[in-house]
Amino acid sequence: MHKFFLQAGSILGLLAVALGAFGAHALRQMLEQINRADTFETAVKYQFYHALALVAVGVLLQLPGVSAAAAKTYGWAGYAFLAGTIIFSGSLYAICFTGITKFGAVAPIGGLLMIVGWAMLFWGASR
């Protein structure tokens, strides 16, 4: 399981850097014209933060002496981070690229999953 979270975090981080650069250069004018530069930047930031969180989960799962209960909780945290990132950042990217603002109704679900991930990470560290 630790390998999955390390790989997922790495891919999300890679994509965050690539999308951030693409948004700052190739898409900048278009995003500013439609007043979505801030939305795009928020999507990239949250994606990158949670890419790092996924890597942290992968590392925590490899530590010697991690109890089975803590490992299970860390696993749930990782899945919540991954799903939350896909839903939250994905919905913001969808708004930017399609102009369909109804995708914004999905973003809070992703945000809630991110919060759950942080809570699970705390809970796992407390076990």
Secondary structure, 3 states (H helix, E strand, C coil): CHHHHHHHHHHHHHHHHHHHHHHHCCCHHHHHHCCCHHHHHHHHHHHHHHHHHHHHHHHHCCCCCCCHHHHHHHHHHHHHHHHHHHHHHHHHHHHHHHCCHHHHHCHHHHHHHHHHHHHHHHHHHHC
